[in-house]
Amino acid sequence: MFRTNPSREFQPETVNIEDLVPQDHLLRKINETIDFSFIAEKCRPLYCQDNGRPCIDPVMLFKMLLIGYLYGIRSERRLIEEIRVNI
């Protein structure tokens, strides 16, 4: 007997992001090869320590712009949308 379960699409499912990205993916290789921690140290003096809003992590921002460059995404708004959809 053939049946569909319309409520199945709303059931929670556990997904491990590590399993979704292939081990030989370009961005994995870049992340393993390059230590991006120097960016945070270079940017730290440019931010106020006790005033203002919390910043976007400079390392994450740099990685986002690098992805945009590698994949030819010229618009930052489009880049954010692509990252949100293809995370």
C-alpha positions in Angstrom: 0.0 0.0 0.0 1.3 3.4 -1.0 1.1 6.2 1.6 2.6 9.6 2.0 3.3 11.3 5.3 2.7 15.0 4.9 3.8 15.8 8.5 7.3 14.2 7.9 8.8 17.4 6.5 8.4 19.0 9.8 10.0 16.3 11.9 13.4 17.1 13.4 16.4 15.5 11.9 20.0 15.5 13.2 22.5 16.5 10.5 26.3 16.7 11.0 27.7 19.5 8.8 31.0 17.7 8.6 29.3 14.8 6.8 27.8 17.2 4.2 31.1 18.6 3.0 33.4 16.2 1.1 36.9 15.7 2.7 38.6 16.8 -0.5 36.6 20.0 -0.9 38.7 23.1 -1.9 37.5 25.1 1.2 38.5 22.3 3.5 42.0 22.2 2.0 42.3 26.0 2.4 41.2 25.9 6.0 43.7 23.1 6.8 46.6 24.8 5.0 46.2 28.4 6.1 46.2 29.6 9.7 43.9 32.6 9.7 44.5 33.5 13.3 46.9 36.3 12.3 43.9 38.3 11.1 42.4 38.6 14.5 45.6 39.9 16.0 46.1 42.4 13.2 42.5 43.7 13.7 42.4 43.8 17.5 44.0 47.3 17.9 41.4 48.7 15.4 38.4 48.0 17.7 37.5 49.7 20.9 37.7 47.4 23.9 35.0 49.0 26.1 32.5 50.8 23.8 30.3 50.1 20.8 28.6 47.0 19.4 30.3 43.6 19.3 32.0 43.2 16.0 31.7 40.5 13.3 34.6 38.1 13.8 37.3 39.5 11.4 38.5 36.0 10.6 35.0 35.0 9.5 34.5 38.2 7.5 37.8 37.6 5.7 36.9 34.0 5.0 33.5 35.1 3.6 35.2 37.6 1.3 37.7 35.0 0.2 34.8 32.6 -0.7 33.3 35.5 -2.7 36.5 36.0 -4.6 37.1 32.3 -5.3 33.6 31.7 -6.5 33.3 35.0 -8.5 30.5 36.5 -6.3 31.0 40.3 -6.6 28.1 41.5 -4.4 28.4 41.2 -0.7 24.7 40.9 -0.4 24.7 38.0 -2.9 27.6 36.5 -1.0 25.7 36.5 2.3 22.7 34.9 0.6 24.9 32.2 -1.1 26.5 31.4 2.2 23.2 31.3 4.0 21.7 28.9 1.4 24.8 26.7 0.8 26.2 26.5 4.3 
